[in-house]
């Protein structure tokens, strides 16, 4: 294998026409992009990398803010095929997947600005972003799935990606989840319930896992909360309507025993997916922000108990 140092082609971080001519169609199968420290001036490296027409471009520190900017600018026509915490591998081929980014919204249309920014930045050529305001997220999710499955303009879309209006995933979440090629795969989001913070996934018990119980590898799960979920079309095509449903208590005795709600719509959907023969996974490396108002005094009290 021949190894070439592109730094020798740069002159004070500036690419001249002569350098471009030298690198055009350079006989490289793979280009590895790293340095300088901090990544603020890696743009010339990306410009040279795509000039070579190399099949693979490997990016170090791919989760940094500066690096994401160059990847979005120069590798938008490439496909992410492998990823770790600090390394992303892109192949010089068009993205096969077509994703509908779907956001059920509150009726008053209150959406976190970062969540909207994520959706806008995630749209690739041929993808689409669709919102659905409703009085309850369950109604919005069902309506979005119906549009995804039956509207003519979405007939060739391969996946739907659900994001809640108060959730902010990492910038390349959809591409990272696509790499796994699973029926249904999700990121993880922290939840604040009764003064305790858990993750929104259930692995082998009907209880959300504690913060310290989260693994570092892709994990098969039983249930996940409704946001940051990528679902293949064939999964939804096999399910009957309603896809999401809140199961309510039907008797006074049930209300007294379990409360008015027997099961939320997110867990109802997950149970339905597994019953249909599909599997659900979570990628713990995709950690999302969850924008909530909390009582800090309650949190302090709970920590002392």
N, C-alpha and C positions, 0 to 999 in steps of 0.2 A: 504494500500500500504506500503510495506517495503522499507525503504530508507537506503542505505549503503554508507559509506564514504570510497572511494578508497584510499584517502590519507593515511589512516592508514595501507594500505598494502605496501606502498612504504618506502624504507629506503634510505634517502638522494638522492631521485630521481633515485634509481637503482632498477631494477627488478631482483630478484634472481629466481632460479629454484623453490624454495619452494613457492614463491609468485605466480608464474605461475600456479603451481599445485592447489593452493587455489582458484584461480580465474577461472580455466578452467571449462567451462560449468556452471558458476555461475548462480543461478536462478534469473536473472534480465531481465525484459522486456525492460527496457530503461536505458541507461547510459548517464549521463550529464557530459560533460567535460568542466572544467573551471579552471583558475588559473594554475600556479602562474602568477603574474602581468607581462604583456608583452608577455606571451606565449612562451618564448624562450625554456622552459624546459617541454613542455607538451607531448613530445614524449612518455614517459613512460605511461601516461594516455591513449594514443591511443593504445599502445601495450596491456595494460590490458583490454581496452574496447572490442577489437576484440577477445580477449581470452575468454571472457564471452559468446560469441555467442548471445548477446542480440539482439532483433529484431530491436530496434531503438537506434541510437547514436545521441545525441544532442550536437552540438558544439557551444560554445560561442565564440564571436570575430572571427567568421569564415572568415571574409574578411581580417584579418591581414596577412602579408606576411609569418610569421612563421607558423601560423595556416594553411594556404593554403598548405604549404609544407607537414605537417603531414597528412592532409586530402588526398592529392594526393598519398602519400605513403601508407597509411593504409586503406583508405576507397574507393579505386578505384573500388572495386567490389560491393560497396553499391550504392543505388540510392537516390539522393536528392529528397525528397517529399514535403518539406515545407521550406520557407526561409523568414527571415526578415533582417533588416539592420545589426543585430549583431548575430542572431541565425540561424543555419542551422540544419535541421533534416534529418538524413539519415536512410534508411531502409535496412535491411540485405537481399537484393534480387538483382538479376542482372538487369542491365539497359535494358528495353524493346526497347527503341528507338535506331535506327541506323542512324547516322547523317553523311552526306557528307559536309565537310567544304570546301566551294568554294570561291576562290579568283580570280576575274578578275584583271589582272595586266597590267600596261603600257607595250608597246611594248619593251621599253628599260629595262624592268624587274627591275625597281627601286621600292623596297619594304622596308618599315620601318622595322628595325630590331626587334622592339618590337612587331609589327604585326605578323612577322614570328614566333617569340617566342611564342606568344599566340596560334597560330595554332598548333605548335609542341606540346605544353603542353596540349592542349585540346583534343588530340586524345585519345580515349578510345579503349579498345579491340573491334575489329570489325568495328570501324569507319575508315574514309578515308579523306585525305586532297588532294584537287585537285586545281591546278592553271591553268589559261588560259590567256597567253599574247595576247593582241590585240591592234589595233590602237585606239579603243574606248571601254569603259566599257560595252556599250550596246551589242556589238558583243560578248564579253567575257561572259556576263551573259546568253545570249541565248545559246551559245555553252555549257556552264556548265549545264544548265537545260536539254538540249537534252541528254548529257551524263548521267545525273542523272536518267532520265526517261527511256532511251532505252538501255543503256549498260547492259549486262548480270550480271556483277559483282556488280551492284548497284540495282538489281531488288527487293531486300528485304530491302532496305534502306527506312526509314520512313520520314526523313526530310532532307532538304538542308539548310545550314546556310551560308549566304553571308557575307563576310567581305572584305572591301576595303583595298588596299595596304597601305593606309595612316591612318588607323583607328586601335586603340588599345583598345579593350574591357577589362573589369575586368576579372580576371582569370577564374571564374566559370560561365561565361555568358551563355554558351549553356545550362548547367544544370538548371540554374535559369529560363531561358526562357521555357525550357521543362516543368517545374513545372506547368505553366499556362495552358497547354494543349489547346492552341488556334490555329485557322487556320493559322494565320500569326501574329507573335509578334516580336517586335524589341526593342533594346535598344535605347538610345538617344545620339546624337552626336552634339556638337556645330558647327555652321557654321559661317564663316566670309564673309559677302557679303556687298559690298559697304560701308565698314567702320562700319558695325553693326554686333554684334554677336547674333545669334538666335539659337534655337534648331531646328533640322531637321525634326520636325513633324508638321502636320497641323491637328487640332482637329475639329473645326466646321466652319472654314473659309479657303479660299485658300491662307493662309498666314502662314509662319512659326512662331511659338509662341516665344515670348520674353523670356529671361532668367528667369525673375521673375514670369512668367506665368506657369511654370512647376509645376505640382502637385507632390504629393509623392506616389500616389497609381496608380495601373494599370489603364490605361485610353484607351478608345476606340477612334480611330483616323481615319481620312480620308486618309492621305498620310504620307509617311516617305521616307527620303533619302535612297539610296541603300545599306548602310552598316549595319552590325550587325542585320540581319533579319533572323528569323527562320521560315521556311515555310513547311507545311505538304505536303506530296506527293499528296494526293487527290486534293489539291488546283490546283497544276500544271497540273494534269491529266485532269482537266476540262477546261483548257484554250487552246485556239488555238495559233499556232505559227504565228507571232513572239510574244514571251512573253513580251519582252522589245522592245520599238520602240521610236525613236525621231520623233516627228511630226514637220515638217518644213513648213514654209510659202510657199504657192504655187503661190502667185501673188505679184507684186511690192507693191500694196496697203496694203497687209497684212504685208509685211516687214516694210513699213513705219509706220504702226500702232503698231505692237507688236514686231518687230525685226525678224530676220531670223528663230528663233525657236518658235513655238507655244506652245510646251509642251516637257519637258524633259522625258527621258525614265523611270525614277524612278516613277514619278507621273502617267505616262501612265500605268505602271504595276499595281499600286495601284488602279486606277480607274477600270481597267480590273478585278481585284480580287473582288472588291465590286460588280461590275455589274454581276459577276458570282454567287453572293449570299453568299460570304464569308465575314468574319469580320477581321479587322486589329486592333491590340492593341499595345501599347507601355508600357514598364516597366521603369518608370523614375529612379528607383534605379540602373539601369544598365547604368551608365554614362561612355561614351567612350572618350578616347583621340582622337584628330584630329590633326595630324601632318601637319602643314602648315607654309609657310613663309608669314609673314604679314608686312605691313608698319606701324611701331609703331607710327611714326609721324602722319599718317592719323588717327590712333586710338585716339591719344591725341586730335587732331583737332575735331573729331566727338564728343568726350566727352564734349568739351567746348561749342559746339553748342546747 
